[in-house]
């Protein structure tokens, strides 16, 4: 090919012969348009944005359903915004574009780009649509035109620290041989086609070797990724998010301690719980990348009920744990998985099966909703973003994936806000109620055992633990978004918790608030997490008193020691239910049950770290790591308590171990988590 020819001269005839293959592949009325006014002299870059934006599109090699080839395509241009597609520049790096004429009304966008240095040529075609029926694979066109597909596989492409895959084909007809690459792009992992879908296809003539054709295609893909173009996208949300976070040290400021090997084993174990894995090899596609909450032996009586269950709270903890150790890609995948299971009205169920689709919008009988668990996920998203903001202060003005994550946190929080009590005459004023649905227990005469049963309806009790979770979510979301509704709601909640929940007799916060007054039962979380909350809101004296009250929950069990969740309640709080479980010891109490709760114990360790008592935190860590199994997992508890506590390895305990050690080793982690 004569590279010195003017643009008005057509490309090599071999390329022109291929045009018929592409003509059938574009859908009428959609895609990229080359207007009659387009000329080769148009500018080589577009847009007026002074701040380069980053888009992280969800990519896949199929548009009908999610596949294991899903990845991320990174670009500086929003290819899901049609005006950007319609005005792609004629110059992309060393590539110069030619517009190809066609009388076929289906052709919306078709260009030939030639590399002025190497002579390589690429046909670029992109199809945009909002309906699956508007797309089909390029192989259909090739086969229909008499070509033979001699090779068809997938190829992974590393692009800007992410990996995406393309469908890779080699087509042959007569003396022509083409390398064909294509992939699909969605705005995010929820893959709602009504938000728009783009298929990008490249065809490269194999004039010398397949390797040369690949080099040309990969260089062209790199140019598409690096193109900076913004023709006024309707999504202006990036301009509104400019958080003013407290200054922190940049980067990871970690000091490796004696606990690092335990942290590393725990991280490895958490990764092994992500589906698909050896437990659930083929998860429901919208649940992929969630973590299964427990690792349960197959011979266990409860295996069939919980083997694939992914609890919302546990996955939120995993997001925080992975963020603390710099495993941002893993954290992001969990956030994306959580976005896929968000219901149409922005509710999140407490837990999800991963081997089937329960619960979903079609079947959620027996599913419960908990305000605290939802708040943990919202908070985990804000924590993930805050860790990234340390080194990337313009993140929420540039990175549209991060912006979408923040939108997700807002959607979750806006739903939670509907549960705040706004009647000032109500003892629960300012508090948030618990959610929807609950379980209780009864005697099954036929089976002669105790069974769980579901009770539908709203939870009117306000758990103090849940409200601590919600407070930190509201407070941090107010900082990230600048929205007063979150700040004002957090302030009302803070005042109510400080004035109504502090129990001077027990030296800690009450367990909750009911419509008829305080629930004064004593719970470890309300002492440990309560201490962190009290310190964060400036109640230092009460915070220290609350931390000291955790001694009431201290227990030694066999060769181990730690903390239990209660110390002066029946194991099953209702006497009648307690008698069902323990007919021969109907008053069986937590005082007589030396169970160590790993998650709760590590919550105490975190409180010690917050109170600048790292030596005491280390004592707790030392006792808990002794329970770590050889794979790195921690049991949820050291004893089984039916329907309440399990001695199986758990995400909750293991993630808290990572969080506490990571906070001990890195001051940014300690500062950012539930910060003042």
Secondary structure by P-SEA (a helix, b strand, c coil): ccccccccccccaaaaaaccccccccccccccccccccccccccccccccbbbbbbcccccccccccccbbbbbcccccccaaaaaccccccccbbbbbbbbccccccbbbbbbcccccbbbbbbbbbbccccccccaaaaaaaacccccccbbbbbbcccbbbbcbbbbbbcccccccccccccccccccccccbbbbbbbbbbccccaaaaaaaaaaaaaaaaabbbbccccccccccccccccccccccccccccaaaaaaaaaaaaaaaccccccccccccccccccccccccccccccccccbbbbaaaaaaaaaaaaaacaaaaaaaaaaaaaaacccccccccccccccccccccccccbbbbaaaaaaaaaaaaaaaaaaaccccccccccaaaaaaaaaaaaaaaaaaaacccccccccccccccccccccccccccccccbbbbbbcccccccaaaaaaaaaaaaaaaaacccaaaaaaaaaaaaaaacccccccccccccccccccccccccaaaaaaaaaaaaaacaaaaaaaaaaacccccccccccccccccccccccccaaaaaaaccccccccccccccccaaaaaaaaaaaaaacaaaaaaaaaaaaaccccccbbbbcccccccccccccccaaaaaaaaaaaaaaacaaaaaacccc
